[in-house]
Amino acid sequence: MPGPLGDGERSAVIRRPSRRRTPPARRRAAQPSPGPTRPIGEVRWREEARIRGKVRSMRVRPWADVATLECVVADETGGLLLVFLGRRQVAGLGLGRELIAAGTVSAQRGYLAILNPVVELLPDSHATD
């Protein structure tokens, strides 16, 4: 009579994890995919989008009891909400700062938004050399 593993029954060996620790892989900073950006007025819900615009407003709101940074980014065609979950600030991000953001467009509180976008901050146009 065949065993639970078939005719050529073999016992499974359960091994304990090794005590040696493998160093964690280095995480690369996510970068927006190269290529052209789309006007904000053309982005649609549930689509991947890569947009370029200026930060028009910023605020920190609670979201499920966690502080969340919300930024409205606008260009000539419209505005889009960028939501950074669990963040009170993003280094280098401020009012008037131009950026490129990439991610999947969703709907949040009745507005089109990208949650936790990959952001590339563009050189500040007001910077002096």
C-alpha positions, 0 to 999 in steps of 0.5 A: 500500500502506497504511503502519503507521498506515493509509492517511492515514499520519502520523508520530508526533512525539516531543517532549522534556519542557519544561525548565520545571517545573510546581510540584507540586500541593499535597496535602491532608491526608486526612480520614476521611469524614464520617458515623457510625462503626461499633462495632469488633465489627461490622467485617468483613474487606475492608470499608471501615470508620470506627471510633472508639475509644481506643488501648489499646497501641502497639509498633514492630515490623520489617516487611520490615526497616522499622520499623512502628507498630502500635496496638490501638484498642478500644471496648466491642465489641472491638479492631482493629489500626492499622498505620502502615507505615514509621513509628515514631511518629505525632504526637499519638498515644499511649496512651489517646488517642481517635481516629477511623480510616478505611480498608479492613479486612484481616487481619494476623497473624491479627487484623483490621487497617487498614493506613495508616489515615486518622486523626482525633485527637479532643480529649484528654478529660484536657486542662485548659483 
